[in-house]
């Protein structure tokens, strides 16, 4: 019997089939955490998850660019 290497699948690798560089970080999800990438992205980039100064700087940038 031969050992198999772990298989890693990623939506990012599907869009970029031969990346020049890739970094992977594995973590255990907390109980009840979603595995839906869209939900993670929404939460990660929401204004509520940003430090206040980052949200303020982004608001200022948006106001100046109008």
Phi and psi restraints in degrees (value plus and minus 20) as a CYANA .aco file:
   2 UNK   PHI    -120.5   -80.5
   2 UNK   PSI     125.8   165.8
   3 UNK   PHI     -99.8   -59.8
   3 UNK   PSI     122.5   162.5
   4 UNK   PHI    -126.5   -86.5
   4 UNK   PSI     123.6   163.6
   5 UNK   PHI     -92.6   -52.6
   5 UNK   PSI     131.8   171.8
   6 UNK   PHI     -81.5   -41.5
   6 UNK   PSI     124.8   164.8
   7 UNK   PHI    -118.0   -78.0
   7 UNK   PSI     110.3   150.3
   8 UNK   PHI    -137.5   -97.5
   8 UNK   PSI     103.9   143.9
   9 UNK   PHI    -135.6   -95.6
   9 UNK   PSI     121.6   161.6
  10 UNK   PHI    -168.7  -128.7
  10 UNK   PSI     120.1   160.1
  11 UNK   PHI     -83.0   -43.0
  11 UNK   PSI     -52.5   -12.5
  12 UNK   PHI     -84.2   -44.2
  12 UNK   PSI     -61.2   -21.2
  13 UNK   PHI     -91.0   -51.0
  13 UNK   PSI     -43.8    -3.8
  14 UNK   PHI     -88.8   -48.8
  14 UNK   PSI     -56.0   -16.0
  15 UNK   PHI    -101.4   -61.4
  15 UNK   PSI     -48.6    -8.6
  16 UNK   PHI    -143.2  -103.2
  16 UNK   PSI      65.4   105.4
  17 UNK   PHI     -82.9   -42.9
  17 UNK   PSI     -52.0   -12.0
  18 UNK   PHI    -150.8  -110.8
  18 UNK   PSI      56.5    96.5
  19 UNK   PHI     -88.5   -48.5
  19 UNK   PSI     131.1   171.1
  20 UNK   PHI     -90.2   -50.2
  20 UNK   PSI     -53.3   -13.3
  21 UNK   PHI    -170.2  -130.2
  21 UNK   PSI     121.0   161.0
  22 UNK   PHI    -163.0  -123.0
  22 UNK   PSI     121.0   161.0
  23 UNK   PHI    -145.1  -105.1
  23 UNK   PSI     120.8   160.8
  24 UNK   PHI    -148.0  -108.0
  24 UNK   PSI     116.4   156.4
  25 UNK   PHI    -148.8  -108.8
  25 UNK   PSI     103.8   143.8
  26 UNK   PHI    -125.5   -85.5
  26 UNK   PSI     119.5   159.5
  27 UNK   PHI    -166.7  -126.7
  27 UNK   PSI     133.5   173.5
  28 UNK   PHI    -102.0   -62.0
  28 UNK   PSI     110.6   150.6
  29 UNK   PHI     -96.5   -56.5
  29 UNK   PSI     121.5   161.5
  30 UNK   PHI     -87.8   -47.8
  30 UNK   PSI     137.9   177.9
  31 UNK   PHI     -76.2   -36.2
  31 UNK   PSI     113.3   153.3
  32 UNK   PHI      64.1   104.1
  32 UNK   PSI     -21.7    18.3
  33 UNK   PHI     -92.4   -52.4
  33 UNK   PSI     124.3   164.3
  34 UNK   PHI     -97.3   -57.3
  34 UNK   PSI     129.3   169.3
  35 UNK   PHI    -127.0   -87.0
  35 UNK   PSI      -7.6    32.4
  36 UNK   PHI    -103.9   -63.9
  36 UNK   PSI      96.9   136.9
  37 UNK   PHI     -78.2   -38.2
  37 UNK   PSI     -57.4   -17.4
  38 UNK   PHI     -83.5   -43.5
  38 UNK   PSI     -58.9   -18.9
  39 UNK   PHI     -87.1   -47.1
  39 UNK   PSI     -60.1   -20.1
  40 UNK   PHI     -81.7   -41.7
  40 UNK   PSI     -65.8   -25.8
  41 UNK   PHI     -83.1   -43.1
  41 UNK   PSI     -63.4   -23.4
  42 UNK   PHI     -80.6   -40.6
  42 UNK   PSI     -63.6   -23.6
  43 UNK   PHI     -90.1   -50.1
  43 UNK   PSI     -60.9   -20.9
  44 UNK   PHI     -83.9   -43.9
  44 UNK   PSI     -60.5   -20.5
  45 UNK   PHI    -121.5   -81.5
  45 UNK   PSI      -7.0    33.0
  46 UNK   PHI     -95.8   -55.8
  46 UNK   PSI     133.3   173.3
  47 UNK   PHI     -83.3   -43.3
  47 UNK   PSI     -49.8    -9.8
  48 UNK   PHI     -87.7   -47.7
  48 UNK   PSI     -46.6    -6.6
  49 UNK   PHI    -108.5   -68.5
  49 UNK   PSI     -29.7    10.3
  50 UNK   PHI    -106.8   -66.8
  50 UNK   PSI     130.4   170.4
  51 UNK   PHI     -80.5   -40.5
  51 UNK   PSI     130.4   170.4
  52 UNK   PHI     -76.0   -36.0
  52 UNK   PSI     -60.7   -20.7
  53 UNK   PHI     -87.4   -47.4
  53 UNK   PSI     -52.1   -12.1
  54 UNK   PHI     -89.1   -49.1
  54 UNK   PSI     -64.8   -24.8
  55 UNK   PHI     -81.4   -41.4
  55 UNK   PSI     -60.4   -20.4
  56 UNK   PHI     -85.4   -45.4
  56 UNK   PSI     -62.4   -22.4
  57 UNK   PHI     -84.1   -44.1
  57 UNK   PSI     -59.4   -19.4
  58 UNK   PHI     -87.3   -47.3
  58 UNK   PSI     -58.9   -18.9
  59 UNK   PHI     -83.5   -43.5
  59 UNK   PSI     -61.0   -21.0
  60 UNK   PHI     -84.6   -44.6
  60 UNK   PSI     -63.7   -23.7
  61 UNK   PHI     -79.7   -39.7
  61 UNK   PSI     -62.9   -22.9
  62 UNK   PHI     -85.2   -45.2
  62 UNK   PSI     -61.3   -21.3
  63 UNK   PHI     -85.9   -45.9
  63 UNK   PSI     -58.8   -18.8
  64 UNK   PHI     -93.5   -53.5
  64 UNK   PSI     -43.7    -3.7
  65 UNK   PHI    -107.0   -67.0
  65 UNK   PSI     -25.3    14.7
